Amino acid sequence: MRWCCGSWTRPDSSRRTSSWWSLPSTGDAYATALASKQVDAAPLGGVQIKRYLAKYKADGATTIRHGLRDDPSLLYSPAKILADPAKAAALAAYVKVWGKAQRWIEDHPAEWLEGYYVKDQGLSREDGQYLIDATGKRDLPTAWTEAIARHQETIDLLAREQKKPQLTAADLYDTRFEAIAGTAFASAGKAGAA
């Protein structure tokens, strides 16, 4: 689920009112909701942005530059897996390899374009290049403090607006894994991208 915001003008006044609601994150649900004016703002990503603008820019469609990375890569795991030392070690090894792979992707965009976006995902070269350009430089932090704080702000907003239970974002992160990917990413760059 993602959350979208819609606003409208009350019939009895000129005051605009906003409301938050959940929208299932499947297919082109966000772009369809935007195009049909069911919502005023919604999260779009990847080639959906490009396609949405190509189709609706003449009607006033635009994007909002918010200045934040909004494409975190998260690895979800049941608590029982994290509690098992051998399985937690296997996850740590995976995260380290993933961090190195992110460095390789950044250092080899042409190979990534052809091998992944074109051959594996079936995208056109143009759409694949758009995704590479939109991704920009990868940011693999070695500390999650800022990300957890932003996550908490989102939780607070949605809990308040949707009258949902309050959660503590920090409880959702296992900081034993905090520096692994970022350190592997940086080390692979220094070593010439293994």
C-alpha positions as CSV (number, residue, x, y, z in Angstrom):
1,M,0.0,0.0,0.0
2,R,1.1,3.6,-0.7
3,W,-0.7,6.7,0.6
4,C,-2.1,9.4,-1.7
5,C,-3.4,12.8,-1.0
6,G,-6.4,14.4,-2.6
7,S,-7.8,17.8,-2.1
8,W,-11.1,19.5,-3.0
9,T,-12.9,22.7,-2.4
10,R,-15.8,22.5,0.0
11,P,-19.1,23.5,-1.7
12,D,-19.9,26.0,1.1
13,S,-16.5,27.8,1.1
14,S,-13.4,28.6,-0.9
15,R,-11.3,26.6,1.6
16,R,-9.5,23.5,0.2
17,T,-9.5,20.4,2.3
18,S,-7.0,17.5,2.1
19,S,-7.4,13.9,3.0
20,W,-5.1,10.9,3.0
21,W,-6.1,7.4,1.9
22,S,-4.5,4.2,0.9
23,L,-4.1,3.2,-2.7
24,P,-3.0,-0.3,-3.6
25,S,0.4,-0.3,-5.2
26,T,-0.2,-2.4,-8.2
27,G,0.5,-1.7,-11.9
28,D,-0.4,1.7,-13.0
29,A,-2.8,2.5,-10.1
30,Y,-1.1,5.7,-9.2
31,A,-0.8,7.1,-12.8
32,T,-4.5,6.1,-13.4
33,A,-5.6,7.8,-10.2
34,L,-3.7,11.0,-11.2
35,A,-4.9,11.0,-14.8
36,S,-8.5,10.6,-13.7
37,K,-8.1,13.4,-11.1
38,Q,-9.0,11.0,-8.2
39,V,-5.9,12.3,-6.4
40,D,-3.8,15.4,-6.7
41,A,-0.5,13.7,-5.9
42,A,0.8,10.2,-5.9
43,P,4.1,8.4,-5.9
44,L,5.3,7.3,-9.3
45,G,8.6,5.7,-10.0
46,G,10.8,4.3,-12.8
47,V,9.5,4.5,-16.3
48,Q,6.0,5.3,-15.0
49,I,7.1,8.9,-14.6
50,K,8.3,9.1,-18.1
51,R,5.2,7.4,-19.6
52,Y,2.8,9.5,-17.4
53,L,4.4,12.8,-18.5
54,A,4.5,11.7,-22.1
55,K,0.8,10.9,-22.0
56,Y,-0.5,13.8,-19.8
57,K,2.0,16.7,-19.8
58,A,-0.2,18.5,-22.4
59,D,-3.0,18.3,-19.8
60,G,-0.9,19.9,-17.1
61,A,0.8,16.8,-15.6
62,T,4.0,17.5,-13.8
63,T,6.4,16.0,-11.2
64,I,7.3,17.5,-7.9
65,R,11.0,17.5,-7.0
66,H,11.2,16.8,-3.3
67,G,15.0,16.5,-2.9
68,L,14.9,13.1,-1.1
69,R,15.8,9.6,-2.3
70,D,12.4,7.9,-2.4
71,D,13.6,4.5,-3.6
72,P,15.1,2.8,-0.6
73,S,16.0,-0.9,-1.1
74,L,14.7,-2.8,1.9
75,L,15.2,-6.4,2.8
76,Y,12.4,-7.7,4.9
77,S,12.9,-10.8,7.1
78,P,10.8,-12.6,9.8
79,A,12.2,-12.0,13.3
80,K,12.8,-15.7,13.7
81,I,15.3,-15.7,10.8
82,L,17.1,-12.7,12.4
83,A,17.2,-14.5,15.7
84,D,19.0,-17.5,14.2
85,P,22.8,-16.8,14.2
86,A,23.5,-18.9,11.1
87,K,20.6,-17.4,9.1
88,A,21.5,-13.9,10.2
89,A,25.1,-14.5,9.1
90,A,23.8,-15.7,5.7
91,L,21.7,-12.5,5.4
92,A,24.8,-10.4,6.2
93,A,26.8,-12.2,3.5
94,Y,23.9,-11.6,1.0
95,V,23.8,-7.9,2.0
96,K,27.6,-7.6,1.5
97,V,27.4,-9.1,-2.0
98,W,24.4,-6.9,-2.8
99,G,26.4,-3.8,-1.8
100,K,29.3,-4.9,-4.2
101,A,26.7,-5.5,-6.9
102,Q,25.4,-2.0,-6.6
103,R,28.9,-0.7,-7.1
104,W,29.3,-2.8,-10.2
105,I,26.0,-1.5,-11.6
106,E,27.1,2.1,-11.0
107,D,30.5,1.5,-12.6
108,H,29.1,-0.5,-15.6
109,P,25.9,1.3,-16.8
110,A,26.1,0.1,-20.4
111,E,26.4,-3.5,-19.4
112,W,23.6,-3.1,-16.9
113,L,21.4,-1.5,-19.5
114,E,21.9,-4.3,-22.0
115,G,22.0,-7.3,-19.7
116,Y,19.3,-6.3,-17.2
117,Y,16.9,-3.7,-18.6
118,V,16.9,-4.7,-22.2
119,K,17.5,-8.5,-22.2
120,D,16.0,-9.5,-18.8
121,Q,13.3,-6.9,-18.3
122,G,12.3,-6.4,-21.9
123,L,12.5,-2.6,-21.8
124,S,13.6,-0.5,-24.7
125,R,17.1,0.9,-24.5
126,E,15.6,4.4,-24.2
127,D,13.5,3.4,-21.2
128,G,16.4,1.5,-19.6
129,Q,18.7,4.5,-20.1
130,Y,15.9,6.7,-18.6
131,L,16.0,4.5,-15.4
132,I,19.8,4.7,-15.2
133,D,19.7,8.4,-15.5
134,A,16.8,8.8,-13.0
135,T,18.6,6.6,-10.5
136,G,21.7,8.9,-10.5
137,K,24.5,8.0,-8.1
138,R,23.7,5.3,-5.7
139,D,23.7,6.2,-2.0
140,L,24.4,3.3,0.3
141,P,24.8,4.8,3.8
142,T,26.7,3.2,6.6
143,A,24.3,4.7,9.1
144,W,20.5,4.6,9.0
145,T,19.8,7.4,11.5
146,E,18.5,9.8,8.8
147,A,16.5,7.2,7.0
148,I,14.9,6.0,10.3
149,A,14.0,9.6,11.2
150,R,12.3,10.2,7.8
151,H,10.5,6.8,8.2
152,Q,9.3,7.9,11.6
153,E,8.0,11.2,10.2
154,T,6.0,9.3,7.6
155,I,4.7,6.9,10.2
156,D,3.6,9.8,12.4
157,L,1.8,11.5,9.6
158,L,0.0,8.5,8.4
159,A,-0.9,7.3,11.9
160,R,-2.4,10.7,12.7
161,E,-4.2,11.2,9.4
162,Q,-5.5,7.6,9.2
163,K,-6.1,7.2,12.9
164,K,-3.9,4.1,12.9
165,P,-1.8,2.8,15.7
166,Q,1.5,4.5,16.3
167,L,4.7,2.5,15.5
168,T,8.3,3.2,16.3
169,A,10.3,3.2,13.1
170,A,13.5,2.2,14.9
171,D,11.9,-1.1,16.0
172,L,11.5,-2.1,12.4
173,Y,15.3,-2.0,11.6
174,D,18.0,-4.5,12.7
175,T,21.0,-2.2,12.9
176,R,23.4,-5.2,12.9
177,F,23.1,-4.9,9.2
178,E,23.4,-1.1,9.1
179,A,26.9,-0.6,7.7
180,I,27.4,-3.8,5.7
181,A,26.1,-2.7,2.2
182,G,27.5,0.8,2.4
183,T,30.9,-0.5,3.5
184,A,30.9,-3.2,0.7
185,F,29.9,-0.6,-1.8
186,A,32.7,1.8,-0.8
187,S,35.3,-0.9,-0.6
188,A,34.4,-2.3,-4.0
189,G,34.9,1.2,-5.5
190,K,38.3,1.5,-3.9
191,A,39.3,-2.0,-5.1
192,G,38.2,-1.4,-8.7
193,A,34.7,-2.9,-8.5
194,A,35.0,-6.6,-8.0
